[in-house]
Amino acid sequence: MKNILNYLIGVIFIGLLIFPVNIAYSGNKDRSGQAGASELLINPWARSSGWGGVNTASVRGLESMYNNIAGLAFTERSEIIFSNTQWLKGSDINIMSFGFSQRIGESGVLGLSIMSMSFGDIEVTTYDHPDPSEGSIGTFSPSMMNINIGYAKTFSNSIYGGINIKIISENISDVSAQGIAIDAGIQYVTGATENIKFGIALKNIGPTMSFSGDGMSFRGIIPAHNNDNDQFTVEQRSAEFELPALLNIGAAYDFNINENHKLTLAGNFTSNSFTKDQFIFGAEYRLKTYLMLRAAYTYEEGITNSADRTTVFTGPSGGITVQVPLNKEKGTNFSVDYSYRATNPFSGTHSIGARISL
């Protein structure tokens, strides 16, 4: 069984290296807005989002389930993370995330994470009641949820890989859509002190999705019949939409200044199937394991000009981590992460998270 699993993972990784260009370049900026499930492009984790997603090659632990699932293989024992994101502050969109990872055996790690988006209560409007200020007829609460189940494996001292399966759910009061997607990633570590890192991740590959439910139907009267009892129900079919597939290619280099200080520089290229390609550059400073400061800039065509910008994000992002050891012998620690991503309009995106490594 173990050999079969190794062969299966190997085949997937070979396909990841051979076919990503065809998949990732199948779209372009002219297809913007044509994909669905755009919440798959949101990083809910406070630590890695401060880098702006630049750490495809260097992400470690549970947060790698968003950036590059291969980094999950670096989990030493167990890790638990809670995170809250105020998405586009002022829009009243809130994201709650939870994740848990556990090492199984000598080289494998299994991870589970859940991201839930809430949009608050929205007034119901109808053709006959278009203005809620004239009196409320009720509210509804849209929700989006992604469930991730990932597995990563250490193949050698230098090569790490993983696969992540995503279950996608989007709901309003009477319409819903469900789907599934797969991520796959590889990380390669080299150098005299393992300070050179490379990573590649293919994300959000899956079948099309569509909405269905009672909200897609209406009742009418049979033509030429004036009797209200001669009614029929018409169910409309929603058009299918594709998932926002993308390819990440990243590299990172650690400058080990001395035993107390380390500086990491990282770069990343993101090829989006339905939006503009992005170049990300970032840096992180570490004071032992107690303090981490990070910043990044995300560039895409037109982002520096408000007239040409097609994203709410303006480029800069930053974050801070404070980590406290709970048991040095066992390597148990507790940390608090915070990140900020600049936007225009709205007042930025703020994420805060708590992490326990056991």
Residue pairs with C-beta under 8 A, 6 or more apart in sequence:
9 153
9 161
9 163
12 163
12 184
13 161
13 184
13 186
16 184
16 185
16 186
16 200
16 202
17 186
17 200
20 200
20 202
20 247
21 247
23 202
23 205
23 245
23 247
23 273
24 202
24 245
24 246
24 247
24 271
24 272
24 273
25 271
25 273
26 245
26 273
27 245
27 272
27 273
27 274
29 275
29 276
29 301
29 310
31 273
31 274
32 274
32 275
32 276
32 310
33 274
34 241
34 242
34 274
35 241
35 242
35 243
35 244
35 273
35 274
36 177
36 209
36 241
36 242
36 243
36 244
37 168
37 170
37 179
37 181
37 204
37 209
37 241
37 243
37 244
38 244
39 115
39 117
39 144
39 146
39 170
40 146
40 166
40 168
40 181
40 203
40 204
40 243
40 244
41 204
41 244
41 246
42 85
42 87
42 95
42 115
42 117
43 49
43 53
43 66
43 67
44 66
44 83
44 85
44 95
44 97
44 115
44 351
45 63
45 66
45 81
45 83
45 97
45 99
45 337
45 351
45 353
46 83
46 85
46 319
46 337
46 338
46 339
46 351
46 352
46 353
47 63
47 292
47 319
47 321
47 337
47 339
47 353
47 355
48 55
48 59
48 63
48 64
48 66
48 67
49 85
49 317
49 319
49 339
49 341
49 349
49 351
50 294
50 295
50 296
50 317
50 318
50 319
50 320
50 337
50 338
50 339
50 340
50 351
51 266
51 280
51 282
51 284
51 294
51 296
51 317
51 319
52 280
52 282
52 296
52 297
52 298
52 317
52 341
53 67
53 248
53 268
53 270
53 280
53 296
53 298
54 250
54 266
54 267
54 268
54 280
54 281
54 282
54 296
55 67
55 250
55 252
55 266
55 268
55 282
55 284
56 67
56 68
56 185
56 199
56 200
56 201
56 248
56 249
56 250
56 268
57 68
57 187
57 197
57 198
57 199
57 250
57 251
57 252
57 266
57 268
58 71
58 197
58 199
58 250
58 252
58 264
58 266
59 67
59 68
59 71
59 199
60 71
60 74
60 75
61 71
61 72
61 74
61 75
61 79
61 101
61 357
62 72
62 75
62 79
62 80
62 81
62 99
62 100
62 101
62 111
62 113
62 355
63 71
63 81
63 99
64 70
64 71
64 72
64 74
64 152
64 162
64 185
65 72
65 99
65 111
65 113
65 148
65 150
65 164
67 201
67 248
68 162
68 185
68 187
68 199
68 200
68 201
68 248
68 250
69 150
69 152
69 162
69 163
69 164
69 183
69 184
69 185
69 201
70 152
70 160
70 161
70 162
70 185
70 186
70 187
70 199
70 201
71 152
71 160
71 162
71 185
71 187
71 199
72 101
72 109
72 111
72 150
72 151
72 152
72 162
73 107
73 108
73 109
73 152
73 153
73 154
73 160
73 161
73 162
73 187
74 109
74 160
75 101
75 102
75 103
75 109
75 111
75 152
76 103
76 331
76 357
77 102
77 103
77 331
77 357
77 358
78 100
78 101
78 102
78 103
78 357
78 358
79 99
79 100
79 101
79 355
79 356
79 357
79 358
80 99
80 100
80 355
80 356
80 358
81 97
81 98
81 99
81 100
81 113
81 353
81 354
81 355
81 356
82 97
82 98
82 353
82 354
83 95
83 96
83 97
83 98
83 337
83 351
83 352
83 353
83 354
84 94
84 95
84 96
84 97
84 351
84 352
84 353
85 94
85 95
85 97
85 349
85 350
85 351
86 93
86 94
86 349
86 350
86 351
87 93
87 94
87 95
87 117
87 349
88 312
88 343
88 346
88 347
88 348
88 349
89 346
89 347
89 348
89 349
89 350
90 345
90 346
90 347
91 346
92 119
92 120
93 117
93 118
93 119
93 120
94 117
94 118
94 120
95 115
95 116
95 117
95 118
96 115
96 116
96 118
97 113
97 114
97 115
97 116
97 353
98 113
98 114
99 111
99 112
99 113
99 114
99 148
100 111
100 112
100 113
101 109
101 110
101 111
101 112
102 109
102 110
102 111
103 109
104 110
107 153
107 154
107 155
108 151
108 152
108 153
108 154
109 151
109 152
109 153
109 162
110 150
110 151
111 148
111 149
111 150
111 151
111 152
111 164
112 147
112 148
112 149
112 150
113 147
113 148
113 150
114 145
114 146
114 147
114 148
115 145
115 146
115 148
116 143
116 144
116 145
117 143
117 144
117 145
118 141
118 143
119 141
119 142
119 143
120 141
121 139
121 140
121 141
122 139
122 140
122 141
122 142
123 132
123 136
123 138
123 139
124 132
124 136
124 137
124 138
124 139
124 140
124 173
125 131
125 132
126 137
129 135
129 137
140 172
140 173
141 173
142 170
142 171
142 172
143 169
143 170
143 171
144 169
144 170
144 171
145 168
145 169
145 170
146 166
146 167
146 168
146 169
147 166
147 167
147 169
148 164
148 165
148 166
148 167
149 164
149 165
149 167
150 162
150 163
150 164
150 165
150 183
151 162
151 163
151 164
152 160
152 161
152 162
152 163
153 160
153 161
153 162
154 160
155 161
157 189
158 188
158 189
158 190
159 186
159 187
159 188
160 186
160 187
160 188
160 189
161 184
161 185
161 186
161 187
162 184
162 185
163 182
163 183
163 184
164 182
164 183
164 184
164 185
165 180
165 181
165 182
166 180
166 181
166 182
166 183
166 204
166 206
167 178
167 179
167 180
168 177
168 178
168 179
168 180
168 181
168 209
168 243
169 176
169 177
169 178
170 176
170 177
170 178
170 211
171 177
172 215
173 215
174 213
174 214
174 215
175 211
175 212
175 213
175 214
175 215
175 216
176 211
176 212
176 213
177 209
177 210
177 211
177 212
177 238
178 209
179 206
179 207
179 208
179 209
179 243
180 206
180 207
181 203
181 204
181 205
181 206
181 243
182 205
182 206
183 201
183 202
183 203
183 204
183 205
184 201
184 202
184 205
185 199
185 200
185 201
185 202
185 248
186 199
186 200
186 201
187 197
187 198
187 199
188 197
188 198
188 199
189 196
189 197
190 196
190 197
190 198
193 254
193 256
195 253
195 254
195 255
195 256
196 251
196 252
196 253
196 254
197 251
197 252
197 253
197 254
198 250
198 251
199 248
199 249
199 250
199 251
199 252
200 247
200 248
200 249
200 250
201 247
201 248
202 245
202 246
202 247
202 248
203 245
203 246
203 247
203 248
204 243
204 244
204 245
204 246
205 243
205 245
206 243
208 240
208 241
208 242
208 243
209 240
209 241
209 243
210 237
210 238
210 239
210 240
210 241
211 238
212 238
216 235
216 236
216 237
216 238
217 233
217 234
217 235
217 236
218 233
218 234
218 236
219 231
219 232
219 233
219 234
220 231
220 232
220 233
220 234
221 227
221 228
221 230
221 231
221 232
222 230
222 231
222 232
242 273
242 274
244 272
244 273
244 274
244 275
245 273
245 274
246 270
246 271
246 272
246 273
247 270
247 271
248 268
248 269
248 270
249 268
249 269
249 271
250 266
250 267
250 268
250 269
251 266
251 267
251 268
252 264
252 265
252 266
252 267
253 264
253 265
253 266
254 262
254 263
254 264
255 262
255 263
255 264
255 265
256 262
257 263
260 287
260 288
261 285
261 286
261 287
262 285
262 286
263 283
263 284
263 285
263 286
264 283
264 284
264 286
265 282
265 283
266 281
266 282
266 283
266 284
266 296
267 279
267 280
267 281
267 282
268 278
268 279
268 280
268 281
268 282
269 277
269 278
269 279
269 280
270 277
270 278
270 279
270 280
271 277
272 278
275 300
275 310
275 311
276 300
276 301
276 302
276 310
276 311
277 300
277 301
278 298
278 299
278 300
279 298
279 299
279 300
280 296
280 297
280 298
280 299
281 296
281 297
281 299
282 294
282 295
282 296
282 297
283 294
283 295
283 296
284 292
284 293
284 294
285 292
285 293
285 294
286 292
289 323
289 325
289 333
290 322
290 323
290 324
291 320
291 321
291 322
291 323
292 320
292 321
292 323
293 318
293 319
293 320
294 318
294 319
294 320
294 321
295 316
295 317
295 318
295 319
296 316
296 317
296 318
297 315
297 316
297 317
298 313
298 315
298 317
299 315
300 311
301 308
302 308
302 309
302 310
303 309
303 311
303 313
303 314
303 315
304 315
306 344
309 344
312 343
312 344
312 345
312 346
313 341
313 342
313 343
314 342
314 343
314 344
315 342
316 341
316 342
317 339
317 340
317 341
317 342
318 339
318 340
319 337
319 338
319 339
319 340
320 337
320 338
321 335
321 336
321 337
321 338
322 335
322 336
323 333
323 334
323 335
324 333
324 334
324 335
325 332
325 333
326 332
326 333
326 334
330 358
331 357
332 356
332 357
332 358
333 356
333 357
334 354
334 355
334 356
334 357
335 354
335 355
335 357
336 352
336 353
336 354
336 355
337 351
337 352
337 353
337 354
337 355
338 350
338 351
338 352
338 353
339 350
339 351
340 348
340 349
340 350
340 351
341 348
341 349
342 348
343 349
